[in-house]
Amino acid sequence: MPSMQPFATYGSLAGMWEFLPSGAADMPADNAHWQHIKVPGNWYTQGYDHHGIAWYRLRFTAVTSPETVSSLHFAGVDYFADVWLNGQKLGSHEGYFQQFSFDVTPHLQTGDNTLLVRVNSPLEKPEDFSLRKRLIKGIFSHHDTRPGGAWSERGQERNTGGIWGEVRLRQTQQVQIAPRQIQVQPTKGLERWLVSVDLDRVGKWPAGTQLQWELEPVGFTEKGVCNTPLQCPRRGVLHTPSFNITNPKLWFPKGYGEPNLYRLTVSAVQNGKLLDSFSRDIGFRKLRKTPQEIWYINDQRILLKGTNYIANQWLADMGTEDFRHDIQLMQDAHINTVRVHAHVTSPEFYRLCDAMGLMVWQDFPLQWGYQDTDVFHQQAVAQVGDMIRQFGQHPSIIQWTLHNEPPWDADWMKWKYKDEYDPQQNKVLDSKLYQAAMTLDKTRPIDRISSTVSHPWLGWYSGSWLDYAKPTKHPTIAEFGAQALPDKATLARILGHAPKLPETDADWEEWLFHNFQRKETLEIAKVPKGKTLDEFITNTQQYQAQLTQLAAESYRRQAYRPVGSLFQFMLVEDWPSMNWGVVDFWRKPKPGYFALQRAYQPVLPSLAWNKVEYAAGEAVNIGLWALNDSFSSYPATRYRVSLFQGSKKLDTQNWQVDLTPDMYRHLRDYTAPVAEPGEYRLEAEILDAQGKLISRNEYRFTVQSQQ
């Protein structure tokens, strides 16, 4: 590789811009009253409760020369963007999550320049909302957890619009290259791999320009590899011939191996002079999902233990350390896969998942019902392509899912929308999206939809939470969970005043806006309201924790018979609200987080039970299971159960068991020797051959008094 650095600058245009939330599409008048706003940033979080059109203006200086090539890059604008530089329109863009750029070489001036951006983040039209939406924003425009909730008249408040991603001016000499799509796929077992790179360019190729590539390990020692130069075509999208990599170190999720990454650098070189280059981190990992929806990574079977994740309603508020903290919360709870639920989040999240070894189940931002028109279908297909090309290089992303609960799959919509409901709505759309995605990515599983049958919601929208103890027929459990209130101090912070136990409809309406579901909590889940707010908070938290642990353990015990993946809903609250997060908006865990953490332990003495209250004289039988979803063996472990009533130990029993990798075994049943009414705790432990504790679990139950 040439040692010279290219002449290239990456000038950030972050900072204070002029801002005009006028709502008008016409160019601002000369005497317009401009305000100020920070870029990157969402306008709502900066005090502008606005939807629709807003104008941004930035005056900046630049230096150009006859050989300078200049491009303007936007990392994310929500939702429509029209861009002018020095009075010349550069182009338009639709979609909140994609990066996009313009060649500004003909328009950039040495000295002063004026950049003008018209951003439009509208509400859905009243006649479209909420069954036939037009904006591809997923949970950012319509969801149970956004401000106002899904079904109220206030469900579109607190708009997410703005230039939320970084804006940069990039300048090079003669030519620029950028990756359009990077793909890594195995060709012979885990030994030989192909890496292919499609390129975009700005500027003209100087005669004799060649492409070179280099691959270097990130964070570990291994000799880099460099290929022979490749002649560049003169125009259009460039495609470098796929090059072979032999026996790289593989990428594994944390706890199953190392998340090994390599830095791929592609350079444009003329006569030994480096004109431009870019680098991206890639990983080598092989994925397979069987027809039974069982997962393999690098030819090793793995149970996906997951959660659903919406980081924040306003993407600009999430920085590197915020995402790192959330990923650490997941990994501390033994979560190996995260479902980015019905949206695409900030690029920094995926980079960190690569580096930290967290698998990502990535949804496209379609949530419920959309327009069935050619115009909408074309836009959705285009944006699916944008998602796959922009994010497909990340080894952490293991699946694309293209639509969450579309109308043609969601029978509940016939009750919600009645005469408006079309049982075939969006079926053709989802087929088009699937075909487009399959054309672009053959390295990952792709699901057309996340189906309602994989969202059981027992004990919340139907049935009882104890129904999770029953066998399931579904291999993919994409959503399960229950709401829980945060603590009283957090509740006060959410509401902006001292909270009280709701009594009137107006009290409940305030809670409803913050996503609390009154009917489901009190009538379906039957959570006792109690006499005080403290009691109600405790009751909701206890309910969420019990349900979470029961469901997670039950599904784990059914690993591969038929369960291949399970995803609790959800990790964090994505705005100051009171809903399904096991961690509140300010990242304070609720008891449900620790219940999930316990149930997801890689090695677990799982206790199979189906009730928590027993009649006097009723036998208390508990199934004793040993679960090991790690790739490690634990020979000669001791499985110990101890029964307590208060602090008094009533019984202890021990067994020896060899734990093999990827093991899910029913060992025996235990009948608790209980005779008196009262509260009991069964503690289960697994200790290694030296007596060191590996894992602990517990089950609490009550024996009722005779009537």
C-alpha positions in Angstrom: 0.0 0.0 0.0 1.2 3.5 -0.7 2.5 5.3 2.4 1.3 8.8 1.4 -1.8 10.1 3.0 -4.5 11.4 0.5 -5.3 15.1 0.3 -8.7 14.9 2.0 -10.6 16.9 4.6 -13.7 16.0 6.5 -15.0 19.3 7.6 -17.8 18.9 10.2 -20.6 21.5 9.8 -21.9 20.7 13.3 -22.8 23.6 15.5 -25.4 26.4 15.7 -27.4 26.9 12.5 -30.1 29.4 11.7 -33.6 27.9 12.0 -37.0 28.9 10.8 -40.0 26.6 11.8 -42.3 28.5 9.4 -44.3 25.6 8.1 -44.2 27.3 4.6 -42.7 25.6 1.6 -41.6 28.9 -0.1 -38.1 30.2 0.3 -37.8 32.4 3.4 -38.1 36.1 2.9 -35.1 38.4 3.2 -36.6 39.8 6.4 -37.4 36.4 7.9 -36.9 36.2 11.7 -34.4 33.4 12.0 -33.9 31.6 15.3 -31.1 29.2 16.2 -30.8 25.5 16.6 -28.0 22.9 17.2 -27.1 20.6 14.3 -27.1 17.6 14.7 -30.3 17.6 16.8 -34.0 16.9 16.7 -36.0 20.1 16.9 -38.4 18.9 19.6 -35.7 18.3 22.2 -34.4 21.9 21.5 -37.7 23.5 22.5 -39.5 23.5 19.1 -42.7 21.6 19.4 -43.2 21.7 15.7 -44.3 19.4 12.8 -44.2 20.0 9.1 -41.7 22.3 7.3 -38.8 24.0 8.9 -35.8 25.7 7.2 -32.2 25.5 8.2 -29.4 27.9 7.1 -25.7 27.8 7.6 -23.1 30.3 6.3 -19.6 28.8 6.2 -16.3 29.4 4.5 -14.4 26.9 2.2 -11.3 26.8 0.0 -11.5 25.3 -3.5 -9.1 24.8 -6.5 -9.5 23.5 -10.0 -8.5 19.9 -8.9 -10.6 19.9 -5.7 -13.6 17.5 -5.6 -16.2 18.4 -2.9 -19.2 16.5 -1.6 -21.8 17.3 1.1 -22.8 14.4 3.4 -25.9 14.1 5.6 -25.9 11.3 8.1 -29.7 11.5 8.8 -32.6 13.9 8.2 -36.1 13.3 9.4 -38.0 13.1 7.1 -38.0 14.9 3.7 -35.0 17.1 2.8 -34.4 19.6 -0.1 -31.0 21.1 -0.2 -29.6 24.3 -1.8 -26.0 25.6 -1.9 -25.4 29.2 -2.9 -28.8 29.3 -4.5 -28.4 26.1 -6.6 -30.7 23.2 -5.7 -28.6 20.1 -5.1 -31.5 17.6 -4.8 -34.0 16.0 -2.5 -34.2 13.0 -0.2 -36.9 11.0 1.5 -36.4 8.8 4.6 -35.3 9.5 8.1 -32.5 6.8 8.6 -30.4 6.9 5.4 -27.2 8.7 4.8 -27.1 10.7 1.6 -24.7 13.1 -0.2 -24.4 15.5 -3.1 -21.5 16.5 -5.4 -21.1 20.2 -4.7 -17.9 20.7 -6.7 -19.6 23.0 -9.3 -21.3 25.1 -6.6 -18.8 25.5 -3.7 -17.0 28.8 -3.6 -13.7 29.8 -2.1 -14.8 32.1 0.7 -18.3 32.5 1.9 -21.0 29.9 1.1 -24.7 29.5 2.1 -26.3 26.1 2.7 -30.1 26.0 2.9 -32.0 22.9 3.9 -35.8 22.6 3.9 -36.8 19.8 6.2 -40.4 18.5 6.3 -41.4 16.1 9.1 -45.2 16.1 8.7 -48.0 14.4 10.5 -49.8 11.6 8.7 -52.9 12.9 7.1 -56.1 12.5 9.2 -57.6 10.3 6.5 -54.6 8.0 6.5 -53.8 7.7 10.1 -53.5 5.1 11.3 -54.3 2.3 8.9 -52.9 3.7 5.6 -49.8 5.7 6.5 -47.4 7.3 4.0 -44.3 7.9 6.0 -41.7 5.1 6.5 -40.9 5.9 10.1 -42.1 2.8 12.0 -42.3 3.4 15.7 -41.3 7.1 15.3 -44.8 8.0 13.9 -47.1 5.2 15.2 -46.5 2.9 18.2 -47.7 2.0 21.7 -44.6 3.5 23.2 -44.4 6.9 21.5 -45.8 10.0 23.1 -49.6 9.7 23.2 -49.5 6.0 22.5 -50.8 4.3 19.3 -54.5 4.9 19.3 -55.2 8.3 20.9 -55.8 11.6 19.1 -52.4 12.7 20.6 -50.5 9.8 19.1 -48.5 12.0 16.7 -47.4 14.6 19.2 -43.7 15.6 19.9 -42.5 15.2 16.4 -39.1 13.6 15.7 -38.1 15.8 12.8 -34.8 17.6 12.2 -31.3 17.2 11.0 -30.5 14.6 13.6 -27.3 13.2 12.0 -24.0 14.9 11.3 -23.4 17.1 8.3 -19.9 17.1 6.7 -18.1 18.7 3.8 -15.6 16.3 2.3 -12.9 17.5 -0.1 -10.2 15.6 -2.0 -8.0 16.0 -5.1 -9.4 14.7 -8.4 -11.7 11.9 -7.2 -13.6 10.5 -4.3 -14.6 6.9 -3.6 -17.2 5.6 -1.1 -18.7 2.2 -0.4 -22.1 1.6 -1.9 -22.3 -2.0 -0.5 -19.9 -4.4 1.1 -20.7 -8.1 1.3 -18.8 -10.9 3.1 -19.9 -14.5 2.5 -18.4 -17.9 3.1 -17.6 -20.0 0.0 -16.0 -23.1 1.5 -17.0 -24.0 5.0 -15.4 -21.6 7.5 -12.1 -21.6 5.7 -12.6 -19.5 2.5 -14.5 -16.3 2.1 -15.4 -13.7 -0.5 -15.4 -10.0 0.1 -17.0 -7.8 -2.5 -17.3 -4.0 -2.6 -19.5 -1.9 -4.8 -18.2 1.7 -5.0 -19.6 5.1 -5.8 -17.4 7.9 -7.1 -17.4 11.6 -7.3 -15.1 13.3 -9.9 -13.3 11.9 -12.9 -10.8 9.0 -12.8 -7.3 10.3 -13.7 -5.6 8.1 -16.3 -3.8 5.1 -14.8 -5.8 5.1 -11.5 -5.9 1.8 -9.8 -7.8 0.4 -6.8 -6.0 -1.4 -4.0 -7.4 -3.0 -0.9 -5.9 -4.0 2.4 -7.2 -6.0 5.3 -5.8 -5.6 8.8 -7.0 -7.1 12.1 -8.5 -4.8 14.7 -7.3 -5.3 18.2 -5.4 -8.5 17.6 -2.2 -9.5 15.8 -2.3 -11.1 12.4 -0.4 -10.4 9.2 -2.4 -8.1 6.9 -3.1 -9.1 3.3 -3.0 -6.8 0.3 -4.2 -7.7 -3.2 -2.8 -6.8 -6.6 -4.0 -3.5 -8.1 -7.2 -3.4 -10.1 -7.8 -1.1 -13.1 -10.6 1.4 -12.6 -13.5 1.8 -15.0 -14.1 5.2 -16.3 -17.7 5.9 -15.1 -20.7 4.6 -13.2 -20.9 2.5 -10.1 -17.7 0.5 -9.6 -17.5 -3.1 -8.6 -14.3 -4.6 -7.4 -14.0 -8.3 -8.2 -14.6 -10.3 -5.1 -11.4 -11.3 -3.4 -10.6 -14.4 -1.4 -9.8 -14.5 2.2 -8.5 -17.8 3.7 -8.9 -18.8 7.4 -9.7 -15.5 9.0 -10.5 -15.3 12.7 -14.2 -15.6 13.0 -16.7 -13.1 14.6 -18.7 -14.6 17.5 -21.1 -13.0 19.8 -19.8 -12.3 23.3 -19.8 -15.4 25.5 -19.5 -17.7 22.6 -16.1 -16.6 21.3 -14.4 -13.3 20.3 -16.1 -10.6 18.1 -13.0 -10.5 15.8 -13.1 -7.6 13.3 -10.9 -6.6 10.3 -10.4 -3.2 8.9 -10.9 -3.2 5.1 -9.3 -0.2 3.4 -9.9 0.5 -0.3 -7.8 3.1 -2.0 -7.6 4.9 -5.4 -4.0 5.2 -6.4 -2.4 6.9 -9.4 1.3 6.3 -10.1 2.0 5.7 -6.4 0.0 8.7 -5.3 -2.9 8.0 -3.0 -5.9 10.0 -4.3 -8.6 8.8 -1.9 -9.5 5.9 0.4 -12.0 4.7 2.9 -12.0 2.1 5.7 -14.7 0.0 7.1 -14.7 -2.7 9.8 -16.0 -6.1 8.7 -16.3 -9.5 10.3 -16.3 -13.1 9.1 -19.2 -15.1 10.4 -21.5 -17.7 8.9 -25.3 -17.7 9.6 -27.9 -20.3 9.0 -31.5 -20.6 10.1 -33.2 -23.9 9.4 -36.7 -24.3 8.1 -37.6 -25.0 11.8 -36.2 -21.6 12.7 -33.3 -22.9 14.6 -30.1 -20.8 14.4 -26.5 -21.7 13.7 -23.6 -19.3 13.9 -20.3 -20.5 12.4 -21.9 -24.0 12.2 -22.7 -24.1 15.9 -26.2 -24.2 17.1 -27.3 -21.3 19.3 -30.4 -20.2 21.1 -31.2 -16.5 20.6 -31.9 -14.9 23.9 -33.1 -11.4 23.2 -34.9 -8.2 24.0 -36.7 -5.6 21.9 -35.0 -2.2 21.8 -36.0 1.4 21.0 -33.2 3.6 22.3 -34.9 7.0 22.2 -37.7 8.8 20.4 -35.1 11.4 19.3 -32.1 9.8 17.8 -29.7 12.8 18.1 -29.9 12.4 21.9 -28.1 9.0 21.8 -24.3 9.3 21.7 -21.6 6.6 21.7 -21.5 6.3 25.5 -25.3 6.1 25.7 -25.4 3.2 23.3 -22.4 1.6 25.0 -24.2 1.7 28.3 -27.4 0.1 26.8 -25.4 -2.7 25.2 -23.6 -3.3 28.5 -27.0 -3.5 30.2 -28.0 -6.1 27.7 -24.9 -8.2 28.0 -25.0 -7.9 31.8 -28.4 -9.6 31.5 -26.9 -12.3 29.3 -28.8 -11.1 26.2 -27.1 -12.2 23.1 -29.4 -10.7 20.5 -31.3 -7.5 20.3 -34.3 -6.8 18.1 -34.2 -3.2 16.9 -37.9 -2.9 16.9 -39.7 -1.5 13.8 -37.1 1.1 13.1 -33.5 1.7 12.1 -31.4 3.4 14.8 -28.2 5.4 14.7 -25.2 3.9 12.8 -23.1 4.2 15.9 -25.2 1.5 17.6 -24.3 -1.1 14.9 -20.6 -0.2 15.1 -20.6 -0.8 18.8 -22.6 -4.1 18.4 -19.9 -5.3 16.0 -17.1 -4.4 18.5 -18.9 -5.6 21.6 -20.3 -8.9 20.2 -24.0 -8.3 20.3 -26.2 -9.9 17.6 -28.8 -7.7 16.0 -32.2 -8.7 14.6 -32.9 -5.7 12.4 -36.4 -4.5 11.5 -37.3 -2.2 8.6 -39.4 0.8 9.8 -42.8 -0.6 8.8 -45.3 -0.8 11.7 -48.9 -1.9 11.0 -50.8 -0.5 8.0 -49.6 1.5 4.9 -50.7 2.8 1.6 -51.1 0.2 -1.2 -50.2 2.5 -4.0 -47.4 2.2 -6.7 -45.8 5.4 -5.3 -45.6 4.0 -1.8 -44.5 0.6 -2.9 -41.6 2.1 -5.0 -40.5 4.3 -2.1 -40.6 1.4 0.4 -38.6 -0.9 -2.0 -36.0 1.9 -2.5 -35.6 2.4 1.3 -35.2 -1.3 1.9 -32.4 -1.2 -0.5 -30.9 1.8 1.3 -31.0 -0.1 4.6 -29.3 -3.2 3.3 -26.6 -1.4 1.4 -25.8 1.0 4.2 -25.9 -1.4 7.1 -25.2 -4.8 5.5 -21.5 -4.7 6.2 -22.1 -5.2 10.0 -21.4 -8.7 11.1 -23.6 -8.1 14.2 -26.7 -7.9 12.0 -28.0 -11.4 11.6 -31.4 -11.0 10.1 -33.6 -8.5 8.3 -37.4 -8.4 9.1 -39.3 -6.2 6.8 -42.7 -5.4 8.4 -44.1 -5.7 11.9 -47.6 -7.0 12.1 -48.9 -6.0 8.7 -52.7 -5.9 8.2 -52.8 -9.1 6.2 -51.3 -10.9 9.1 -52.9 -9.0 12.0 -56.5 -10.3 12.6 -56.9 -8.0 15.5 -57.2 -5.1 13.0 -60.6 -6.3 11.9 -61.9 -5.3 15.3 -59.9 -2.1 15.5 -60.7 -0.8 12.0 -63.9 -2.7 11.3 -65.2 -1.7 7.8 -61.9 -0.2 6.8 -60.0 -3.4 7.3 -58.8 -5.3 4.2 -57.4 -8.7 5.0 -55.1 -8.6 2.0 -53.7 -5.1 2.7 -49.9 -4.8 2.2 -49.5 -8.4 1.2 -48.2 -7.5 -2.3 -46.0 -4.7 -0.7 -44.4 -7.2 1.6 -43.7 -9.6 -1.3 -42.0 -6.8 -3.2 -39.9 -5.9 -0.3 -38.9 -9.5 0.2 -37.9 -10.0 -3.4 -35.8 -6.7 -3.3 -34.1 -7.7 -0.1 -33.3 -11.2 -1.3 -31.7 -9.7 -4.5 -29.4 -7.5 -2.4 -28.4 -9.9 0.4 -27.9 -13.6 0.2 -25.8 -13.8 3.4 -28.5 -13.5 6.0 -32.0 -14.8 6.7 -34.8 -12.4 5.7 -38.3 -12.5 7.1 -41.1 -10.8 5.3 -42.9 -10.0 8.6 -42.8 -10.3 12.3 -46.1 -12.2 12.7 -48.7 -11.8 15.4 -48.5 -15.5 16.2 -44.9 -14.9 17.4 -46.2 -12.2 19.8 -48.1 -14.2 22.4 -48.6 -11.4 25.0 -50.1 -13.8 27.5 -51.2 -12.1 30.7 -51.4 -8.8 29.0 -53.7 -8.7 25.9 -55.1 -12.2 26.5 -55.0 -15.2 28.8 -53.0 -15.5 32.1 -49.4 -14.9 32.8 -49.3 -18.5 34.1 -50.1 -19.7 30.5 -46.4 -19.2 29.7 -45.8 -22.4 31.6 -47.6 -24.3 28.9 -45.9 -25.6 25.7 -45.7 -23.3 22.7 -46.1 -24.3 19.1 -44.0 -21.4 17.8 -40.2 -21.5 17.2 -39.8 -17.7 17.2 -41.1 -15.7 20.1 -40.5 -12.1 19.0 -42.4 -10.3 21.8 -43.4 -11.1 25.3 -43.7 -9.0 28.4 -45.8 -6.7 30.6 -45.8 -3.1 31.8 -44.4 -1.9 35.1 -44.3 1.5 36.7 -41.0 3.1 37.6 -40.2 4.1 41.2 -42.0 7.1 42.7 -39.1 9.6 42.1 -38.9 8.6 38.4 -42.7 8.8 38.1 -42.6 12.4 39.5 -39.9 13.3 37.0 -42.1 11.9 34.2 -45.2 13.7 35.2 -43.6 16.9 36.3 -45.4 16.9 39.7 -45.8 14.8 42.8 -47.5 11.6 41.6 -50.6 10.2 43.2 -52.7 7.1 42.7 -55.1 7.9 39.9 -58.7 8.2 40.9 -60.5 10.2 38.2 -60.6 9.8 34.4 -58.4 13.0 34.2 -55.8 11.3 36.4 -55.8 8.2 34.2 -55.7 10.3 31.0 -52.4 11.8 32.1 -51.0 8.3 32.6 -52.4 7.2 29.3 -50.5 9.8 27.4 -47.4 8.4 29.0 -48.3 4.9 27.6 -49.8 3.3 30.8 -52.4 0.8 29.8 -55.1 0.9 32.4 -57.5 -1.8 31.1 -54.7 -4.4 30.5 -53.1 -3.7 33.9 -56.3 -3.9 36.0 -58.7 -6.1 34.0 -56.5 -8.6 32.0 -53.3 -8.8 34.1 -55.5 -8.2 37.2 -52.7 -6.4 39.0 -54.1 -5.2 42.4 -54.3 -1.5 42.6 -53.7 -1.5 46.3 -54.5 1.4 48.6 -51.5 3.6 47.9 -49.3 4.5 45.0 -46.3 2.7 46.6 -48.4 -0.5 46.7 -49.5 -0.1 43.1 -45.9 0.5 41.9 -44.7 -2.6 43.8 -47.6 -4.7 42.4 -46.9 -3.7 38.8 -43.2 -4.3 39.2 -43.7 -7.7 40.8 -46.1 -8.7 38.1 -43.6 -7.8 35.3 -40.8 -9.6 37.1 -42.8 -12.8 37.7 -44.1 -12.9 34.1 -40.7 -12.2 32.6 -38.9 -14.9 34.5 -41.7 -17.5 34.0 -41.9 -16.9 30.2 -38.1 -16.7 29.7 -37.4 -19.9 31.6 -40.3 -21.8 30.0 -39.2 -20.8 26.5 -35.6 -21.7 27.3 -36.6 -25.2 28.5 -38.3 -25.6 25.1 -35.1 -24.8 23.3 -35.2 -26.4 19.8 -38.5 -28.1 20.7 -39.6 -25.9 19.1 -38.1 -22.6 20.3 -35.2 -21.1 18.4 -35.4 -17.5 19.6 -37.1 -15.5 22.3 -37.3 -11.7 22.7 -38.6 -10.0 25.8 -40.4 -6.7 25.2 -38.6 -4.4 25.9 -35.3 -3.3 27.4 -35.7 0.5 28.1 -38.3 3.2 28.0 -37.6 5.3 24.9 -39.1 8.5 26.3 -40.2 9.6 29.8 -43.0 7.1 30.0 -44.4 4.2 32.0 -44.6 1.1 29.8 -42.9 -2.2 29.0 -39.3 -1.3 29.7 -37.5 -3.3 32.4 -35.3 -0.3 32.6 -36.7 3.2 32.9 -35.9 6.1 30.6 -33.1 7.3 32.8 -31.6 3.8 32.8 -32.6 2.7 36.3 -33.4 -1.0 36.2 -36.8 -2.2 37.5 -37.1 -5.6 39.2 -38.1 -7.1 35.8 -34.5 -6.5 34.6 -33.0 -8.6 37.3 -35.7 -11.3 36.7 -34.6 -11.4 33.0 -31.0 -11.4 34.0 -31.5 -14.4 36.3 -33.6 -16.3 33.7 -31.1 -15.7 30.9 -28.0 -17.0 32.8 -26.0 -19.1 30.4 -25.9 -22.0 32.9 -29.2 -22.1 34.8 -30.9 -24.5 37.3 -34.3 -23.8 35.8 -37.4 -24.5 37.9 -40.5 -25.6 36.1 -43.7 -24.5 37.9 -47.2 -23.3 36.8 -48.6 -21.6 39.8 -47.6 -19.6 42.8 -50.5 -20.3 45.2 -51.4 -23.8 46.4 -54.4 -25.0 48.4 -53.8 -26.5 51.8 -52.7 -30.1 51.4 -52.0 -29.7 47.7 -48.8 -31.3 46.4 -46.1 -28.8 45.3 -44.2 -30.4 42.4 -41.4 -28.6 40.6 -39.5 -29.8 37.6 -35.7 -29.5 38.0 -33.9 -28.6 34.8 -30.2 -28.0 33.9 -29.7 -25.5 31.1 -26.4 -24.7 29.4 -26.5 -22.7 26.3 -22.8 -21.9 26.3 -20.3 -23.7 24.2 -18.4 -24.9 27.4 -18.6 -28.1 29.3 -19.0 -28.3 33.1 -18.2 -31.9 34.2 -19.2 -33.2 37.6 -21.2 -30.2 38.7 -23.4 -30.4 41.8 -27.1 -29.5 41.5 -28.5 -28.4 44.9 -32.0 -27.5 45.9 -32.9 -26.0 49.3 -36.4 -25.2 50.6 -36.9 -22.3 53.1 -39.8 -21.0 55.1 -38.6 -17.6 56.1 -35.0 -18.1 57.3 -35.6 -21.7 58.3 -34.2 -24.3 56.0 -36.6 -27.2 55.7 -34.9 -29.4 53.1 -31.7 -29.8 51.0 -31.0 -32.3 48.2 -28.0 -32.7 45.9 -27.3 -34.4 42.6 -24.3 -34.7 40.4 -24.7 -33.8 36.7 -22.4 -33.3 33.8 -23.2 -30.2 31.9 -22.5 -30.5 28.2 -22.5 -27.6 25.7 -25.9 -26.6 24.3 -27.8 -28.7 26.8 -31.4 -28.4 27.9 -32.3 -31.4 30.2 -35.0 -32.3 32.6 -33.3 -34.0 35.5 -36.1 -35.0 37.8 -39.1 -33.6 39.7 -38.9 -32.3 43.3 -41.9 -32.5 45.6 -41.6 -29.9 48.3 -42.2 -31.2 51.9 -44.6 -28.5 53.0 -47.3 -29.0 55.6 -48.0 -25.6 57.1 -49.6 -22.6 55.4 -47.2 -19.8 54.7 -44.7 -18.4 52.2 -41.9 -20.6 50.9 -38.8 -20.2 48.8 -37.1 -22.9 46.8 -33.5 -22.1 46.0 -31.6 -24.0 43.2 -27.9 -23.8 42.7 -25.3 -25.3 40.3 -21.7 -25.6 41.7 -18.7 -26.7 39.8 -16.5 -29.7 40.7 -14.5 -27.5 43.2 -17.7 -26.3 44.9 -17.7 -22.8 43.3 -21.1 -21.3 42.6 -21.9 -21.1 38.9 -25.5 -20.1 38.9 -28.4 -19.6 41.3 -32.2 -19.5 40.8 -35.3 -19.3 43.1 -39.0 -19.9 43.1 -41.4 -18.4 45.7 -44.8 -19.8 46.4 -47.6 -19.6 49.0 -49.6 -22.4 50.7 -53.0 -21.1 51.6 -54.7 -21.7 55.0 -57.6 -24.1 55.2 -60.9 -22.4 54.8 
